[in-house]
Structure formats: structure tokens, C-alpha cells
Amino acid sequence: MISIVIPTLNEEEYLRKTIEHTLSCAEKKEELEIIVIDAGSTDSTLESIEAMRVKTFSLPEFIFKKFLSMNFGAQQSSGEVILFLDADTFLPEGFDQKIRKVLQNQKVYGGAFEFSFLKPDWKLSIITFINRIRYRFGRVYYGDQAVFLRRSALEEIGGVPENPLMETAYLCKRLRRAGKLSLIKSSIKTSPRRFNEHGFFKIAWFDLNMFIRFNLGFPVSPYAEKYWSKNLKT
């Protein structure tokens, strides 16, 4: 069983489409479990998936603390593999079998997928190129790469680190100390809305700043309130 945990906040535009796409791409739908943890949406996020066979939880106290949603979702799941999926990210065809194949190697604790944008332009293609260099050499993956891991591995490292920003990167950093991480060479497709809504160069500079601070060991948490208050999404 693969448990897919989707943290949400004001995601009515994408959530249903993401879940439908996930189910359509799976080779074994009957071996999937989807859990949505909503951090107090003010739109119709949960209403948009009412008719779907999905576990949902509404926990407004988790707002701007995505790591809490991730940990809670993992605790509510029953799969031996957990996949953390952003609500605006679309998985590749046969993703579930690709994950199972990678995890046949018992030394592999988890991994992620290749990164790409939905309908990229030349500027976004630059971001994609830089990202691929970053994670192929550093083996630290971000939330928009659909990070997956063994349940036993998550328990071994004590859960998702309590950090309000770049939580998945901190998770991967901790995982790498315990075991191997694998990159599946099939691309996810994620929305470029942050760049479209707030300006390409502004977001690119912010992300670069966070990347540098993270790699130098400086805290990124002081920037969390600024990030979340602008995006109001997970």
C-alpha cells in the first residue's frame, strides 16, 4: 500500500484535478490511499472532493506549519510507503510501480521524481535546469518533487523535522544520514503559479536566498511568515 499525503490550504483550483490525475496514472489504484490534511482553507478546497473516496481532515491549527500536516497525515496512513504530494503537482504515469521498483533495494530509504513545470516558458526552463543540477548532485529534494519514503524510515528518523519552511528539504537531509535516496527519472509536473503571481525574478531571488541559507546551515524559519502570508497555499 502507498499512502499519499496531501497537505492543503486554499487549493480548490488544483486539488480535485491532482487527485483525479493521481488515480488515472496509478497502475494499481486499489493499492493507493489518499489522505488530505487541510490547514483551515477559506475556499471550497474540501468541498471540491466531497464525492471522492479520500480521507480528509480539517485542522486549522496547522496553518503555516506544513510539517505538522505531513506528520499527522503519516500517522493517519496505513501504507508501508508514504508519498508527500503538493496539491498542485501531477505525478508521472505508473508512478506507483516506479516507486515499488526503486524500493526493492532495501538500502534505499526513499526518493523523489524529476522536476518540471506545467507549460514552461524560457525563464521557467532555466529554473528547471538549475533545480536539476541542485538535486542531482546534492540529493536533497523539495516538496514539489513528490518525495516518498518507507514508513519504517520515517519512524527511524523521528518524523518530518519541525521546520516551517523547506520542510521536505530538511526531511531529505535527515534521511540521507540514515540511508540512500533515489531519484526516479520520470518528471512530475508542478504549477508555476508562484512565479506567475508574484514575479519571476522576485521568487527566483527568494528561492536562491533560501537555498544558500539552507546549505550554509543558517536557519530559514525567520522567512516562513513572509513566505506563507504571501502564498496562502501549501
C-alpha positions in Angstrom: 0.0 0.0 0.0 1.2 3.5 -0.9 -0.3 6.3 1.3 -0.4 9.7 -0.5 -0.5 12.6 2.0 -1.6 15.9 0.5 -1.3 19.0 2.8 -3.7 21.7 1.6 -4.6 25.4 2.2 -6.9 27.1 -0.3 -6.4 24.6 -3.1 -9.8 24.4 -4.7 -8.3 25.3 -8.1 -6.0 22.2 -8.2 -6.9 19.6 -5.5 -9.6 17.7 -7.4 -7.6 17.7 -10.6 -4.5 16.5 -8.8 -6.3 13.6 -7.2 -8.0 12.6 -10.4 -4.7 12.7 -12.2 -3.0 10.6 -9.5 -5.6 7.9 -9.7 -5.5 7.8 -13.5 -1.7 7.4 -13.5 -1.5 4.6 -11.0 -1.1 1.1 -12.2 -2.7 -0.3 -9.1 -5.3 2.1 -7.9 -6.6 -0.4 -5.3 -3.2 -0.2 -3.5 -3.4 3.5 -3.0 -4.6 5.5 -0.1 -5.1 9.3 -0.3 -5.2 11.5 2.8 -5.8 15.2 2.6 -4.9 17.4 5.6 -6.4 20.8 5.3 -5.0 23.7 7.4 -8.1 25.8 7.5 -9.0 26.7 3.9 -11.4 29.6 3.4 -12.4 28.5 -0.1 -14.0 25.3 -1.2 -11.0 23.0 -1.0 -12.6 20.2 0.9 -16.0 20.6 -0.7 -14.4 20.1 -4.1 -13.5 16.5 -3.2 -16.5 15.5 -1.1 -17.7 12.9 -3.6 -14.2 11.3 -3.8 -13.0 8.3 -1.8 -10.4 10.2 0.1 -9.7 10.6 3.8 -9.9 14.3 4.8 -9.0 16.1 8.0 -9.6 19.8 8.7 -7.0 21.2 11.2 -6.9 25.0 11.1 -4.3 24.9 13.9 -1.8 23.6 11.4 -1.9 26.8 9.3 1.6 27.8 8.0 3.1 24.7 9.7 3.1 22.2 6.8 5.4 19.8 8.7 2.5 19.2 11.2 0.2 18.3 8.4 2.8 15.9 6.9 3.4 14.2 10.3 -0.3 14.0 11.1 -1.1 12.6 7.6 1.6 10.0 8.0 0.3 9.0 11.4 -3.2 8.5 9.9 -1.9 6.4 7.0 -1.7 2.7 6.8 0.7 2.2 3.9 4.2 0.8 4.2 5.3 3.6 1.8 4.3 7.3 2.3 4.4 9.9 -0.5 4.1 13.6 0.3 2.3 15.3 -2.6 1.7 19.0 -3.2 -1.8 19.8 -4.2 -0.7 21.4 -7.5 1.7 18.7 -8.5 1.0 16.0 -11.1 2.7 12.6 -10.9 4.0 10.7 -13.9 2.4 7.6 -15.5 2.9 4.5 -13.5 4.4 6.3 -10.5 3.4 3.7 -8.0 5.2 0.9 -9.8 8.3 3.0 -10.3 8.3 3.6 -6.5 7.9 -0.1 -5.8 10.8 -0.9 -8.2 13.1 1.6 -6.5 12.3 0.3 -3.0 13.2 -3.3 -3.9 16.7 -2.2 -2.9 16.5 -2.4 0.9 19.3 0.1 1.2 17.1 2.8 -0.4 15.0 4.7 2.3 13.1 6.9 -0.2 13.4 9.3 -3.0 11.7 11.7 -5.4 10.9 12.4 -9.0 12.5 14.6 -11.7 11.2 18.2 -11.6 9.4 20.1 -14.3 6.8 22.8 -14.7 3.4 22.7 -16.4 3.7 24.6 -19.6 7.1 26.1 -19.1 8.5 29.2 -20.8 12.1 30.0 -21.3 12.5 31.6 -17.9 11.0 28.6 -16.2 13.2 26.3 -18.2 16.2 28.0 -16.6 14.7 27.3 -13.1 14.2 23.6 -14.1 17.8 23.3 -15.4 19.2 24.9 -12.2 17.0 22.7 -10.0 18.1 19.5 -11.7 21.8 20.4 -11.1 21.0 21.2 -7.5 19.2 17.9 -6.6 21.1 15.6 -8.8 24.3 16.5 -7.0 23.0 17.3 -3.6 20.3 14.6 -3.3 18.1 17.0 -1.4 14.6 17.1 -2.8 11.9 19.7 -2.4 8.2 19.3 -1.8 7.3 19.8 -5.5 9.2 16.6 -6.4 6.7 14.3 -4.6 9.1 12.9 -2.0 8.4 9.3 -0.9 9.9 7.1 1.8 9.4 3.9 3.7 7.2 4.2 6.8 10.0 2.5 8.8 12.4 5.1 7.6 10.2 8.0 8.7 9.8 6.4 12.1 13.6 5.8 12.4 14.4 9.4 11.9 11.6 10.7 14.2 9.2 12.1 11.6 9.3 15.2 9.5 11.6 17.8 11.1 9.8 20.7 12.8 10.7 23.5 10.4 8.0 25.9 9.0 9.8 26.3 5.7 11.7 23.9 3.3 10.4 21.1 5.5 10.9 18.5 2.8 14.5 19.5 2.2 15.2 19.1 5.9 13.4 15.7 5.8 15.7 14.6 3.0 18.8 15.9 4.8 17.9 13.8 7.8 17.0 10.7 5.6 20.4 10.9 3.8 22.2 10.4 7.2 20.3 7.1 7.6 20.1 5.6 4.2 20.1 6.1 0.4 17.8 8.3 -1.6 16.9 7.6 -5.2 15.8 9.9 -8.0 13.2 8.5 -10.4 14.0 9.8 -13.9 10.3 10.5 -14.7 9.1 14.0 -14.4 6.4 15.4 -12.2 4.6 18.5 -13.5 4.1 21.3 -11.0 2.3 24.6 -11.3 4.4 27.8 -11.9 1.8 29.9 -10.1 4.3 31.4 -7.5 6.4 32.8 -10.3 3.3 34.0 -12.3 1.6 35.6 -9.3 4.5 37.2 -7.6 7.0 37.9 -10.3 9.7 35.6 -11.8 12.8 37.4 -10.6 11.4 38.1 -7.1 10.5 34.5 -6.5 13.8 33.3 -8.1 15.8 35.5 -5.8 13.8 34.4 -2.7 14.3 30.7 -3.5 18.0 31.3 -4.2 18.4 33.0 -0.8 16.7 30.1 1.0 18.8 27.6 -0.9 22.1 29.3 0.1 21.0 29.7 3.8 19.9 26.0 3.9 23.2 24.8 2.5 25.3 27.0 4.8 23.4 25.8 7.8 21.7 29.1 8.6 18.0 29.0 9.7 15.3 29.6 7.1 12.4 29.7 9.6 12.6 33.6 10.1 11.4 33.8 6.5 8.4 31.4 6.9 5.8 34.0 7.9 6.7 36.2 4.9 6.5 33.2 2.6 3.2 31.8 3.8 1.4 35.2 4.2 2.1 35.9 0.5 1.2 32.5 -0.9 -1.6 31.4 1.4 -1.2 27.9 0.0 0.8 24.8 0.9 
